[in-house]
Amino acid sequence: MTIRIERETHRLKTMIRVSGRLQSKHLDELKTQLEGAQRRIALDLNGVTLVDVEIVRFLNACEKGGVELLNCWPYIQEWMIREKGREG
């Protein structure tokens, strides 16, 4: 299954919607979308069905950098918390 990334830019915020199985091989494409944003960034994960550990670490870094994570599934949130604990 492939992923789908949609980007909407509004006056004050850039919304990036992601759907599908988000894996480490998609990181470059996702980083490109985030880096190109000129405004506050919100990452909508509602359509994401599966992630791997590299994505979880990336999401933690995004959140730490001020990216707003929306509609993040509970299992992903729990995994992010566990990874934060491991990173210290």
C-alpha positions in Angstrom: 0.0 0.0 0.0 1.2 3.5 -0.8 0.9 6.6 1.3 -0.9 9.7 0.3 0.2 13.2 1.4 -2.1 16.2 0.9 -1.0 19.7 1.7 -3.3 22.7 2.3 -1.9 26.1 3.1 -4.1 28.6 4.9 -3.2 32.1 6.1 -1.8 31.0 9.4 -1.3 27.3 9.1 -0.1 24.5 6.7 -2.1 21.3 7.1 -0.5 18.1 5.9 -2.8 15.1 5.8 -1.2 11.7 5.6 -2.9 8.4 5.0 -1.8 4.8 4.5 1.1 2.8 5.9 3.7 5.3 6.9 7.1 3.7 7.0 10.7 4.9 7.2 11.1 4.8 3.4 8.5 7.7 3.2 10.5 9.9 5.6 12.3 11.9 2.8 9.0 12.8 1.1 7.4 13.7 4.4 10.4 15.9 5.5 10.3 17.7 2.2 6.6 18.6 2.8 7.3 19.8 6.3 10.4 21.8 5.3 8.5 23.6 2.6 6.0 25.0 4.9 6.2 28.7 5.7 3.6 28.8 8.4 2.7 26.8 11.5 2.4 23.2 10.6 -0.3 20.7 11.6 0.2 17.0 10.7 -3.2 15.2 10.4 -2.6 11.4 10.9 -6.2 10.3 10.8 -5.7 8.2 7.7 -2.5 6.5 8.9 -3.1 2.8 9.5 0.4 1.6 10.4 3.8 3.1 11.4 7.2 1.8 12.2 9.7 2.8 14.9 11.5 5.4 12.7 8.2 7.2 12.0 7.4 7.2 15.7 10.8 8.8 16.4 10.2 11.3 13.6 6.8 12.2 15.0 8.4 12.8 18.4 10.9 15.1 16.8 8.2 16.9 14.9 6.2 17.4 18.1 9.2 18.7 20.0 9.9 21.1 17.1 6.4 22.6 17.4 4.5 20.6 14.8 0.9 20.0 15.9 -0.1 16.3 15.6 -3.8 15.9 14.9 -6.0 12.7 15.0 -3.1 10.6 16.1 -4.3 7.0 16.9 -3.9 6.0 20.6 -1.5 3.1 19.8 0.8 5.6 18.0 0.6 8.1 21.0 1.5 5.3 23.4 4.4 4.2 21.3 5.6 7.7 21.1 5.5 8.0 24.9 7.5 4.8 25.2 10.1 6.0 22.7 10.5 9.3 24.6 11.2 7.3 27.7 13.9 5.3 25.9 15.6 8.4 24.5 15.7 9.9 28.0 
